[in-house]
Amino acid sequence: MGDVDESSSSGKGNNVKKIFHEIPRGKPKSGRGWKTTRLERHSTIKKVKRFRTSWNEKMALKDQRRQTKELQVRLKEEKDRAKQLKRQRTEENKRKKLENQRKAEIVQPIKNTAKIKKMKKKQLRMIETR
């Protein structure tokens, strides 16, 4: 007789829980409408065991990561080297261009320094000393 009462009371409790969860809920105060009420305790939730990889698979993965990192470093070094070569070429070209411009200039040396004193501002700006 005691067993029947216990089973009926636990069954009654389950029915109450089911009814409680079936009642439509209003909008929660927090505004998070996507959240649901817990139907069971956290301890009753079945935990899935994580998939474990074998040692060989781990080592293969590690080796693959190392190879990709080496490749990445090598590519970066090549890129930097190419940049540096390009920079050197441009500097060399600028220097040659400047030399050629100076060679091509028509220069008229001023032998009489008294002329400089008589010159106007615009003419003085045009003078370059070397």
Secondary structure, DSSP 8 states (H G I E B T S, - for coil): -HHHHHHHHHHHHHHHHHHHHHS-----TTS-TT----SS-GGGS---------HHHHHHHHHHHHHHHHHHHHHHHHHHHHHHHHHHHHHHHHHHHHHHHHHH--------THHHHH--HHHHHH----
